[in-house]
Amino acid sequence: MLKRGLIGYLPVNIVQAISGFGAIVVFTRLLSAADYGAYALGFSVMTLVQTCLFTWIEASMARFYAAETDDKGRADLFATLYRTYAVVAVALPVISGIILFALPVPAALKWAIAAGLGSILARSLLKMAQERRRAAGIVAGYAWLDMGQVGGGFLIGALLAAIGWGGAGPLAGVGIASALLLLAALPPELKIARQGHFQRARLTTYLAYGLPLALSLVMSLILATTDRFVLAAYLNEAAVGAYHAGYSLSNRTLDVMFIWLGMAGGPAAIAALERGGLKALRQSALDQARLMALIAIPAAVGLALVAKPLSELMVGADLQAQAAGVTPWIAFSALFAGATTYYFHTAFTLGRRTRLLLVAMVIPAAANLVLVLALVPRFGLSGAMWATTASYGLGLIASATLGRRAIALPIPWLTLGKVGIAAAAMAFSVMAIPTFGGIVELIFKAGVGGVVYAAAVLALDAGGARGRVGEVLQMVRARAPRSESPA
């Protein structure tokens, strides 16, 4: 199931990568530094509010759909979740409108926050439809909706930014794209929901599972976004824009990889546990962990090594220099965050110990708040990135340790050691290349680093790399057209 998911979700992650990097290239050029900072803050508020109010509903759809074995149970699941969504969705515009009206911030920032909050209603509703498809193993259905939302949101957002919508443009684009996709995705969901009944007992179960999960994600968002708000308070929105550009460049690269692995690995882990028990889960988790190490560790090291030429290529001139300084630190923050979220957090959801997950996330979130408040006033952007990296490292340790109380996931120590040696060889080879700037330096260093890393991994057979390459070659040969031999 893991391999099928990896192949099926690959187009999704290609679109996410193109849109994510395209957003950095386009928005850092179409928007001023201050508008880009407003966009970053608006995005943070949007994500935080959606997580607080709707993520527990989305997560309940993802976790409990597979457990329903008959049509009646699934109809009641849909009816309970969609009617709960409707209640929250009615309250959000009223409450947020009152708060925004009284909020003492610049008008451009208010519009950006308003656009983000408005987009939540369509984004969350579409997310519920996506999670139902992912839980049911309908990879293509999930993929098309995700690609439409991400790609369409980027294109519409770029258009709105170009015609003068400022920081509100990219956020409104996501909402418009989601609303358009709902025209096709929502009717089948509502048809099922109308056949069921709202059940208070079900809602209690979903709340008990989903609320601790949502609160843990809130802690994760506090960990990820506190630095921006503190930078805005002590410096200005332009500083937030520079930090967000460098942060996005690193975080987006790693995040795309981890999301891809998580899309396939999450359902595969649930299926392995439900069908084969802990023994099957252990093997599935071990395969996923090895693959993560093989892909994500060299990606983080590589980003740190080519931060300057990559920023010159991807980021607008006003934000370039500062973004290059932020990128290496956030590359390792993203590595820690991805391994924590898409691997070690699986233990809590599989074991339904989401309250324990909340404890695991409070630790790094609290540490980040203390470190950011202590370091940003004195060191500015440098203080923010130091605090973020240290906090994510602490979060990784906390989640790995506490997760063993739910379900003990295996750690592939031998693979990690071999990958570390291969990544070190890559780093030494890239650092030996002189700095001459521009896209030529980026391509040359990336090419040399990739070749050295691949050679080292194959020589060490890290994570069964030779076998994985053999499987890929067999698939290619099997699909290649065979020419008939002459008679």
C-alpha positions in Angstrom: 0.0 0.0 0.0 2.9 2.3 0.7 4.4 1.9 -2.7 1.0 2.4 -4.4 0.4 5.6 -2.4 3.9 6.9 -3.2 3.3 6.5 -6.9 -0.3 7.8 -6.8 0.5 10.9 -4.7 3.7 11.8 -6.7 1.8 14.2 -9.1 0.3 16.0 -6.1 3.7 16.7 -4.7 5.1 17.8 -8.0 2.3 20.4 -8.2 2.9 21.4 -4.6 6.6 21.9 -5.3 6.0 23.9 -8.4 3.3 26.1 -6.7 5.3 26.4 -3.5 8.5 27.5 -5.2 6.5 29.5 -7.7 4.9 31.4 -4.8 8.3 32.4 -3.5 9.5 33.5 -6.9 6.4 35.3 -7.9 5.1 36.8 -4.7 8.5 38.1 -3.5 8.6 40.1 -6.8 4.9 41.1 -7.2 4.6 42.2 -3.6 6.6 44.8 -1.7 8.5 43.6 1.4 5.8 45.0 3.6 3.0 43.4 1.6 4.8 40.1 1.6 5.1 40.4 5.4 1.4 41.1 5.6 0.7 38.0 3.5 3.0 35.9 5.8 1.1 37.1 8.9 -2.3 36.6 7.3 -1.3 33.1 6.3 -0.2 32.4 9.9 -3.6 33.6 11.3 -5.5 31.7 8.7 -3.7 28.4 9.5 -4.0 28.9 13.2 -7.8 29.6 13.1 -8.5 26.7 10.8 -6.5 24.4 13.0 -8.3 25.6 16.1 -11.8 25.3 14.7 -11.9 22.8 11.9 -8.9 20.4 12.0 -10.5 18.1 14.6 -13.4 17.6 12.2 -11.2 16.9 9.2 -9.0 14.5 11.4 -12.1 12.6 12.5 -13.1 12.0 8.9 -9.7 10.7 8.2 -9.4 8.4 11.2 -12.9 7.0 11.6 -14.1 6.6 8.0 -12.2 3.3 7.6 -13.7 2.0 10.8 -17.2 2.2 9.4 -18.0 -1.0 7.6 -21.6 -0.4 6.5 -23.4 2.4 4.6 -25.5 3.4 7.6 -22.5 4.0 9.9 -20.8 6.1 7.2 -23.9 8.1 6.6 -24.1 8.9 10.3 -20.4 9.8 10.3 -21.0 12.2 7.5 -24.1 13.7 9.0 -22.5 14.3 12.4 -19.3 15.9 10.9 -20.9 18.0 8.2 -23.6 19.4 10.5 -21.0 20.3 13.1 -18.9 22.0 10.4 -22.0 24.1 9.4 -22.5 25.4 13.0 -18.8 26.5 13.3 -18.8 27.9 9.8 -21.8 30.2 10.6 -20.1 31.6 13.7 -16.6 32.2 12.2 -17.5 35.2 9.9 -19.4 37.0 12.6 -16.8 36.7 15.4 -13.8 37.3 13.1 -15.5 40.4 11.6 -16.0 42.0 15.0 -12.4 41.3 16.0 -10.9 42.6 12.7 -12.9 45.8 13.0 -11.5 46.5 16.4 -8.0 45.3 15.7 -5.4 48.2 15.8 -3.3 47.1 12.7 -2.7 48.7 9.3 -5.5 48.3 6.7 -3.3 46.2 4.4 -2.8 43.7 7.1 -6.5 43.6 8.0 -7.4 42.8 4.4 -4.8 40.0 4.3 -6.1 38.5 7.5 -9.7 38.9 6.3 -8.9 37.1 3.0 -7.3 34.3 4.9 -10.2 33.9 7.3 -12.7 33.9 4.4 -10.7 31.2 2.6 -10.9 28.9 5.6 -14.6 28.0 5.0 -14.0 26.6 1.5 -10.6 25.1 2.4 -11.9 23.1 5.3 -14.9 21.8 3.5 -12.8 20.7 0.6 -10.3 19.1 3.1 -13.1 17.0 4.5 -13.9 15.7 1.0 -10.2 15.0 0.4 -9.7 13.1 3.7 -12.7 10.9 2.9 -11.1 10.0 -0.4 -7.7 9.4 1.1 -9.1 7.2 3.8 -11.1 5.2 1.2 -7.9 4.7 -0.8 -9.2 6.8 -3.7 -5.8 8.2 -4.6 -6.8 9.8 -7.9 -9.8 11.6 -6.4 -7.7 13.0 -3.6 -4.9 13.9 -6.0 -7.0 15.9 -8.4 -8.6 17.9 -5.7 -5.3 18.7 -4.0 -3.6 19.7 -7.3 -6.6 21.9 -8.3 -6.5 23.7 -4.9 -2.8 24.2 -4.8 -2.1 24.9 -8.4 -5.3 26.9 -9.0 -4.9 28.8 -5.8 -1.4 29.9 -6.8 -2.5 31.0 -10.3 -5.5 33.0 -9.0 -3.5 34.4 -6.2 -0.7 35.6 -8.6 -3.4 37.3 -10.7 -4.9 39.1 -7.8 -1.5 40.1 -6.5 -0.6 41.5 -10.0 -3.7 43.6 -10.1 -3.0 45.2 -6.8 -4.6 43.1 -4.1 -1.4 43.2 -2.0 -0.9 40.6 0.7 -4.6 39.6 0.5 -4.3 38.3 -3.1 -2.5 35.0 -2.5 -4.8 34.1 0.4 -8.0 35.0 -1.5 -6.7 32.9 -4.4 -6.6 29.7 -2.3 -10.2 30.3 -1.1 -11.5 31.0 -4.6 -9.9 27.8 -6.0 -11.3 25.7 -3.2 -14.8 27.1 -3.7 -14.7 26.3 -7.4 -13.6 22.7 -6.7 -16.4 22.3 -4.2 -18.9 22.6 -7.0 -17.8 19.1 -8.1 -16.5 17.6 -4.9 -19.3 18.5 -2.4 -22.5 17.1 -3.8 -21.6 13.4 -3.4 -20.5 14.1 0.2 -23.8 15.9 1.1 -25.8 13.1 -0.6 -24.3 10.6 1.9 -24.7 13.0 4.8 -28.4 13.5 4.1 -28.9 9.7 4.4 -27.6 9.7 8.0 -28.4 11.3 11.3 -26.5 13.5 13.7 -25.5 11.6 16.8 -24.4 13.2 19.9 -22.5 10.1 21.1 -20.5 10.1 17.9 -19.7 13.8 18.3 -18.4 13.1 21.8 -16.1 10.3 20.4 -14.8 12.5 17.6 -14.2 15.4 20.0 -12.3 13.2 22.4 -10.1 12.1 19.5 -9.8 15.2 17.5 -9.6 18.1 20.0 -6.3 17.0 21.6 -5.0 16.4 18.1 -6.1 19.9 17.0 -4.6 21.4 20.2 -1.3 19.7 19.5 -1.4 21.1 16.0 -2.1 24.5 17.5 1.1 24.1 19.6 2.9 23.1 16.4 1.6 26.3 14.7 2.7 28.4 17.7 6.1 26.8 17.3 6.1 27.6 13.6 4.6 31.1 13.7 5.6 32.8 17.0 8.8 34.1 15.5 6.9 36.1 12.8 4.7 37.9 15.3 7.6 38.7 17.6 9.6 39.9 14.6 6.7 42.2 13.6 6.5 43.5 17.1 10.2 44.2 17.6 11.2 45.0 14.0 8.7 45.5 11.2 6.6 43.8 8.5 9.5 44.0 6.0 11.7 41.9 8.4 8.8 39.4 8.6 8.8 39.2 4.8 12.5 38.6 4.6 12.3 35.9 7.3 9.3 34.3 5.7 11.0 34.1 2.3 14.0 32.3 3.6 11.8 30.1 5.9 9.5 29.2 3.0 12.4 28.3 0.7 13.8 25.7 3.1 10.6 24.6 4.7 8.6 24.2 1.5 11.3 22.0 0.0 11.4 19.5 2.9 7.7 19.8 3.5 6.8 18.7 0.0 8.9 15.5 0.5 7.4 14.8 3.9 3.8 15.4 2.8 4.3 13.0 -0.1 5.7 10.3 2.3 3.0 11.1 4.9 0.1 10.9 2.3 1.2 7.3 1.5 2.6 6.3 4.9 -0.3 7.3 7.1 -3.0 5.2 5.5 -0.5 2.4 5.0 0.3 2.4 8.7 -3.3 2.3 9.7 -4.1 -0.5 7.2 -1.0 -2.5 8.5 -2.1 -2.1 12.1 -5.8 -3.0 11.5 -5.0 -6.0 9.2 -1.8 -7.4 10.5 -1.3 -6.0 14.0 1.9 -4.6 15.6 4.2 -6.8 13.6 2.9 -5.6 10.2 2.9 -2.0 11.5 6.5 -2.3 12.5 7.6 -3.4 9.1 5.5 -0.7 7.3 6.9 2.0 9.7 10.5 0.8 9.2 10.2 1.0 5.4 8.8 4.5 5.7 11.5 5.7 8.2 14.3 4.4 6.0 12.8 6.1 2.9 12.5 9.4 4.8 16.1 9.2 5.9 17.3 8.5 2.4 15.4 11.5 0.9 15.1 14.1 3.6 18.5 14.2 5.2 20.5 15.0 2.0 17.8 17.5 1.0 18.3 19.4 4.2 22.1 19.3 4.0 21.9 20.3 0.3 19.7 23.3 1.0 22.1 24.5 3.6 25.0 24.2 1.2 23.4 26.1 -1.7 21.5 28.7 0.3 23.1 31.7 -1.4 22.8 30.8 -5.1 19.3 29.4 -4.5 18.1 32.6 -2.8 19.6 34.6 -5.7 17.5 32.6 -8.1 14.3 32.3 -6.2 13.8 35.4 -4.0 13.2 39.0 -5.0 16.1 41.4 -4.8 14.8 43.3 -1.7 14.7 40.1 0.4 17.5 38.1 -1.1 20.4 38.6 1.3 18.5 38.1 4.5 16.7 35.1 3.1 20.0 33.4 2.3 21.1 33.7 5.9 17.8 32.2 7.2 17.7 29.2 4.8 20.4 26.9 6.2 19.0 27.0 9.8 15.4 26.5 8.7 16.5 23.6 6.5 17.4 21.6 9.6 14.4 22.9 11.4 12.2 21.5 8.6 14.0 18.2 8.8 13.3 17.9 12.5 9.7 19.1 12.0 9.0 16.7 9.2 10.4 13.6 10.9 8.4 14.6 14.0 5.1 15.3 12.3 5.0 12.6 9.6 6.7 9.7 11.5 6.8 10.0 15.3 3.4 11.6 15.6 1.9 8.6 13.8 2.4 6.6 17.1 -0.1 8.9 18.9 -2.8 8.7 16.2 -2.4 5.0 15.7 -2.7 4.4 19.4 -5.4 7.0 19.8 -3.4 8.7 22.5 -3.9 12.2 21.1 -3.8 13.7 24.6 -0.2 12.5 24.9 0.5 14.1 21.5 -0.6 17.4 23.0 1.9 17.0 25.8 4.7 16.3 23.3 3.9 19.5 21.4 3.5 21.8 24.4 7.2 21.2 25.2 8.8 22.6 22.1 6.1 25.3 21.7 6.8 26.7 25.2 10.5 26.5 24.6 10.2 28.4 21.3 8.2 31.1 22.9 10.8 31.6 25.7 13.7 31.5 23.2 12.1 33.8 20.7 11.3 36.4 23.3 14.8 36.2 24.7 16.7 36.1 21.4 14.8 38.2 18.9 15.1 41.6 20.7 18.9 41.1 20.9 19.8 39.3 17.7 16.8 40.0 15.3 16.4 37.5 12.5 19.3 35.4 13.7 17.7 35.0 17.1 14.5 33.8 15.4 16.2 31.1 13.4 18.3 29.9 16.3 15.3 29.6 18.5 13.3 27.8 15.8 16.0 25.2 15.1 16.6 24.4 18.8 12.8 24.1 19.5 12.2 21.7 16.6 15.1 19.6 17.7 13.6 19.4 21.2 10.2 18.6 19.8 11.7 15.7 17.9 13.2 14.2 21.0 10.0 14.8 23.0 7.8 13.1 20.4 10.1 10.2 19.9 10.3 9.5 23.6 6.6 10.0 24.6 5.4 8.2 21.4 6.7 5.0 22.8 4.0 5.1 25.4 1.4 4.9 22.7 3.0 2.6 20.1 6.8 2.1 19.8 7.8 2.9 16.3 11.2 1.6 15.1 14.2 3.8 14.5 16.5 2.7 11.7 19.8 3.6 13.4 22.0 1.7 10.9 20.3 3.5 8.0 20.7 6.9 9.7 24.4 6.3 10.3 25.0 5.3 6.7 23.0 8.2 5.3 24.9 10.6 7.7 28.2 9.3 6.2 26.9 9.8 2.6 25.6 13.3 3.4 28.9 14.2 4.9 30.7 13.1 1.8 28.3 15.2 -0.2 28.9 18.2 2.0 32.7 18.0 1.7 32.5 17.7 -2.1 30.2 20.7 -2.4 32.2 22.9 0.0 35.3 22.3 -2.1 33.7 24.0 -5.1 34.5 27.8 -5.3 31.7 30.3 -4.9 31.0 32.1 -8.2 27.3 32.9 -7.8 24.2 32.6 -10.0 22.3 29.7 -11.4 25.5 28.1 -12.8 26.9 27.7 -9.3 23.5 26.3 -8.1 23.3 23.7 -10.8 27.0 22.7 -10.6 26.9 22.2 -6.8 23.6 20.4 -6.8 24.8 18.1 -9.6 28.1 17.3 -7.9 26.4 16.8 -4.5 23.7 14.6 -5.9 26.2 12.3 -7.7 28.5 12.0 -4.7 25.6 11.3 -2.3 24.1 8.7 -4.7 27.4 6.9 -5.1 28.0 6.8 -1.3 24.5 5.6 -0.6 24.8 2.8 -3.1 28.3 1.9 -1.9 27.0 1.6 1.7 23.7 0.1 0.6 22.0 2.6 3.0 18.4 1.7 3.7 18.5 -1.1 1.1 19.2 1.5 -1.6 20.5 -1.1 -4.1 17.3 -3.1 -3.8 15.2 0.0 -4.2 17.1 0.9 -7.4 16.6 -2.7 -8.6 12.9 -2.5 -8.1 12.6 0.8 -10.0 14.6 -0.7 -12.9 12.4 -3.7 -13.0 9.3 -1.5 -13.1 10.8 0.5 -16.0 11.7 -2.7 -17.9 8.2 -4.1 -17.3 6.5 -1.0 -18.8 8.9 -0.5 -21.7 7.5 -1.6 -25.1 9.1 -4.9 -26.3 10.2 -5.0 -29.9 9.6 -8.2 -31.8 12.7 -10.1 -33.0 12.9 -10.5 -36.8 11.8 -13.9 -38.1 
